[in-house]
Amino acid sequence: MPEHKSLSPHAPWVEVTTTPEDWDSADPGLLTSMFSQMVLIRSFEKYVLELAGAGLIHGPAHSSIGQEGAAVGSGLALIPGDTVNGSHRGHHQFLAKTLQHVAPEGIDPTAPISVEVQGLMLRTLAEIAGLDRGFSHGRGGSMHLQWNEAGAIGTNAIVGGGVPLAAGSAFAHQHAGTENIAVTYFGDGASNIGSTLETFNLAAAWHLPLCFFIENNLYAVSTHIDEVTADSRLSGRGPGFGLAAWKVDGMDPLAVYLASMEAAAYMREGHGATVIEADTYRYFHQNGPFPGSAFRYRSKEEESSWRSRDPIELVASHLARRGVLSEDQATAFVIAADAVMAGLGDVLLEPKPDGKPGERRIKPSEWPDPAFVDVGIRGDLSEFEGATFSDRDSYAGGIEQMKVIDAVAVVMGRRMEMDPRIVVLGEDVHRLNGGTNGATKGLRDLYPARVLGTPISENAFTGLAGGMALDGRFRPVIEFMYADFMWVAADQLFNQIAKARHMFGGKDPVPVVLRSKVAIGTGYGSQHSMDPAGIFATSAGWRIVAPSNPFDYVGLMNSALRCDDPVLVIESVDLYNSTGDGPAGDLDYCLPVGKAAVKNTGAKGTIITYGTMTNFVMEAVKELDADVDVIDLRWLDRASLDWETISASVKKTNVVLIAEQGAVGTSYGGWLADEIQRRLFDWLDAPIERVTGSVASPSISKVLERAAFAQAPEVVAKLRQMLGA
């Protein structure tokens, strides 16, 4: 018989409960602040539900009534500089953090509610109602609440989507040398999300000061936790990743506070990330003013049982027992909070013209200007003020022959030398003499704390980079080994990083650079060979560059690392070992955002291309001695296209060919052709032609792979057809 030895996790896992002595010894100011914050949050939430019931909230109203104790108890354990984010049900978390900011000395329930507190409640209510005076001018609404100055870095509508971003905030705290921590709030549903579990692992491996705070309210919409999880003690997942974990009754704010203080001390002492699970309960359905029992997935008996342990009543009873706050005083504060909310509503609402008695509407002056709809998708590029711009024909330094892959490493080294905010993250970037292709060659030795090999977890480290960028203290550079991996991290790339600036009001920079390579022609097959340009071009927020030679790579990367918008840099294995003109001296020049390169001039046609396909196009043009313009776009996103150069060429030649390597289904040229015909239809003498790959992604077979993508022969064939050559 084999021997069996019981194993236990390295990290501790404990349950914290309060004793009568804890309540007796708790500071009266702490308890009155707990009570006051919870009452204000509940009054706020009741009023939001009232507005929603009257049709005055456009979109969902995810009430946190019943869960106030978890947010307030944990929030009171935080200090200035700590940061929090949360989920779609995040009003209470946002208010708990921001009330601490506007009332750092606490809120006395026997005193009038301050102007600062009322101002916070008004701006939050306005944001939830989609109004201009809200924190994000109404763009964020109920599910995307952010006030960076208060340490509330953004709630999130994607279940689990904000967890990796909070890791980025924790990373920034850690590497800035502060004692601050980050807390990410999420529910039982998000505990099963891959991005959450990936971030558990990454935060544990890197000892980040990040608290994963699970509000276990038993239901993901209407699905009970026992239906989807074998062990509903979700804090048990922490030790599985090496994370210290606490389990606590979320209806007991003092217990939550004590557990949070222990976890915060653990993190501030440098021991790494933690998990807190607070068992709590939302009194209402997922969205709106009705209880879950109205939808028959919960019983009235269950709801009544949880309501009997209400966190506000619990704290009020101990305050009365200790003679700190009488029942009459507690009741008076509840009445005052409700009156404040009604008064704030009067600021935003007015009687509805020709409406029924008591019917109201949002004051027209409170709505944002419709012209604001697209403002702030990207920045205004003011960060380029003072930049040195050079192109190949104006570069004053020497030129030498250089491999593209060497240009990648040399410019990144120069930028890291000049800008200590740059941190490189990716799989194997710290090993193999510069990663799998040598792009970070020598950089780990020079900057060991800034070239970070990550776990294989694109969602986690991409989101972490997004959080670092939003924090403002770092400029992360992400490396994806292959562009196909963007699908793994799609939420962080497209829902989070791409939308963050616009969603939160259009003002906050998101300086992320994503480097990724296209491996067409290498035998890596369908899941390692895609060109991502066509997909990224559909995502407002990203800028896209595609260098075709060493000189352009240096200038475009300099621009990408100066830009305050997220920038995708598309590289190609085809190009890495190719040799071309590169800078021998000055490595600090930028190529202007939105400036294409004219690689050949002619009169009979315009070929528009980018990246490695530029060189294949030039081969075809040289073979045919074709009398055509060749435009290397360099900048591919909608906001950065060089329409001046494109328009001048099309108006001259009247014939257009768009050439790219990748599959037709994810083609970049499809939307570009549509845009050209809309803008320049009167100058076109023929339909726009295209050279692309096949319908299918490249296969492993060398013959089938070559048949699936385009190079010079396909361009030659199309030019012969178009020009009659």
Buried (B, 14 or more C-beta within 10 A) or exposed (E): EEEEEEEEBEBBBEBBEBEEEBBEEBEEEBBBBBBBBBBBBBBBBBBBBBBBEBEBBBBBBBBBBBBBBBBBBBBBBBEEEBBBBBBBBBBBBBBBBBBBBBBEEBBBBEEEBEEEBBEBBBBBBBBBBBBBBBBBBBBBBBBBBBBBEBBBBBBBBBBBBBBBBBBBBBBBBBBEEBBBBBBBBBBBBBBBBEBBBBBBBBBBBBBBBBBBBBBBBBBBEEEBBEEEBEEBBBBBBBBBBBBBBBBBBBBBBBBBBBBBBBBBEBBBEEBBBBBBBBBBBBBBBBBBBEBBBEEEBBEEEEBEEBBEBBBBBBBBBBBBEEEBBEEEBBEBBBEBBBEBBEEBBEBBBBEEEEEEEEEBBBEEEBBBEEEBEEBBBBBEBEBBEEBEBBBBEEBEEEBEEBBBBBBBBBBBBBBBEEEEBBBBBBBBBBEEEBBBBBBBBBBBEEBEEBBBBBBEBBBBBBBBBBBBBBBBBBBBBBBBBBBBBBEBBBBBBBBBBBBBBBBBBBEBBBBBBBBBBBBBBBEBBBEBBBBBBBBBBBBBBBBBBBBBBBBBBBBBBBBBBBBBBBBBBBBBBBBBEBEBBBBEEBBBBBBBBBBBBBBBEBEBBBBBBBBBBBBBBBBBBEBBEBBBBBBBBBBBBBBBBBBEBBBBBBEBBBBBBBBBBBBBBBBBBBEBBEBBEEEBEEBBEEEBBBBBBBEEBBBEEEEEBBEBBBBBEBBBEBBEEBBEE
